[in-house]
Structures are given as C-alpha cells and as structure tokens.
Amino acid sequence: MTNVPASSSASHSGKPQKKRKSSFSKRKVDHAYYWMAVPAALIFAVFLYVPFIQGVGYSFTNSQGYGESKFIGLKNYFALFIDDRVGHAYLFTFLISILITILVNLIAMFLAVALNGKILFKNGFRAIFFIPYTLAVLVIGYVFKYIFMTPLPALGQALHISWLSQSLLTSEHYAWVPIVFLAVWQSVAYSTLIYLAGLQTIDGEIYEAASIDGVNAWQRFWQITFPLIGPFFTINLVLSMKNAFGTFDQVMALTQGGPDSSTETVTYLIYTNGLTGGEYAYETANAVLFFIVLAVIAFIQLKFFGNKEKI
C-alpha cells in the first residue's frame, strides 16, 4: 500500500491548504503584504527620516546653509528659549491654532449634519462647499488680500464702523482676523467630508427608534450622532489642529508676518530666517523643537479623545 503525503491528500480532498505562518508570530501571513509594505517603508524612510536626521544634526552646528560649520552643542536650543521673537511666534501660533481648530470643527460638523439631512440639491451643496479645498491657498490668499485691503474698508466707512474703516491687514491688533478667516474658509471643506463619511456609518434604524421614544433634535444629535461619530471627531481634531499649527501660506499671502512681526507663525519664522536670513542651523533647531511640540500635542489628543470614543 502506497503512503500519500498529508498536503497532497488535503488538495485532492478539495480542502483549502493552510497558509504559511510567520516565524515571528502564529498569524497567517500573505507574502504579498511584504511586497507592498517593505518598498513603501524604505522609500518613506529615505525621503523623510534621512533628511530629518540630517536636520537634527544641523541643529547642533552654526551652519548658515552653506560653507563650513562647526559643532556648538545645545547653544541653538538654549538661545530659542530666550528669544522674544520666537516666543511670540509660538504664542501667536498656539492662539490662532486653537481658534482655527474650534471654528473648523464647529462649522464642519454643522454643515455635515445639514448636508446629511433630507434636503434638495444635496450633492450640489456638497460640491459648492468642497470647492475652496481645491484652490491653492496662495492664489486665493491674494484675492482675499484685495478684499481686505479695498472693498471691506470701503464698506466699513460707509457703515461708520471705525475698526473696519481701515484695512485689517495693517492693524497690529486685528491682522490675525484675515489669517484665521482664510484658514477656516479653506479647511472646513475637508473636515466636512470626514464628518459626512462618519454620518454615513450610522444605522438609520437607531434614529427611527429614537423618534419612537420621543427624543428632540438636540438629544438626537448630542446623545446619538455625536457619540457615534467619535472616531471621526478625533481624527478631524488632530488633522485640523496639525494643519492650523502649520499655517504658512495664509501669512505669506496676507501679511508676510506684519505689521511689526505681530502675525509671524513658527513655520513662517523658520522659513524666512532659516532660508533667507542666514540662520539655517538656528531655525533647524526651531523646527526640531516645533516637531516635538506637535508630536506631544497629537499624542495627547489621540490619548484623551480616543478613550472617550464609544465605538
């Protein structure tokens, strides 16, 4: 009598063969995942982590971006903490980032709930709200600069509104308003799409059951909708704050950091002083410090709001 191998016997019997298991775990592994993931990880590392590590190295030197340089230790980092201009840039960036994040999420959530309802021309409204996201910030920024420089002051003068009678862009106290307005105007579209995606995941039968129980519109939103889109709220909060911290194009197009450096953000300061001001190593240290701050804030956001998610 001839002995038949177990695998051959399984294939002849029509039963699917078991996939090969990884030597590192007991999970079934498909090699196709390695072919897709490993090259992408290598490319990602070469073009992101290698320049980042080089940048960290530059932050410990006195390099101006060209010529010879020498190692100076932590002097750049110590200097950052006593630099009033850097301190103001961080404070300004934090304040407008918090304001932009709150406004973007409030407006986007309101629009998403409205666009998810039973209204006419729903798809048309969605397209209209998404258009700002497709426009280049620098291009639309110069359009808004004209609006804030000419028609808006004229309107303020006609209505006898003193603070609006002059351009907000030239006011040291109100120059932040156009920057926040432009950032919110463009960011709302993307956040609205994420919230709409979250609303699509909610089963309509939950709302029908709630209607039978007699819940009102506010209870329906606060006790049903908001908890169920918790993961989408968390990712929206992290992304919108990360984008707000990177506010650069708006400043470049509208105020260029003025008047009197009152609207300089951290990213704008890193660009102007690092690439055009001869402070390459100093602003590289600033960029490394800013990266650490952003990473810590993102971790806190994910940890805090992730624990509160219902699904």
Secondary structure, DSSP 4 states (H G I P E B T S, - for coil): -----HHHHHHHTTPPPPPPBPSS-SSB--HHHHHHHHHHHHHHIIIIIHHHHHHHHHTTB---SSS---B-TTHHHHHHHT-HHHHHHHHHHHHHHHHHHHHHHHHHHHHHHHHTSS-TTHHHHHHHHHHHHHS-HHHHHHHHHHHHHTHHHHHHHHTT-GGGSS-GGG-TTTTHHHHHHHHHHHHHHHHHHHHHHHHHTS-HHHHHHHHHTT--HHHHIIIIIHHHTHHHHHHHHHHHHHHHHT--HHHHHHTTT-STTTT--HHHHHHHHHHSSS-HHHHHHHHHHHHHHHHHHHHHHHHHHHTT---
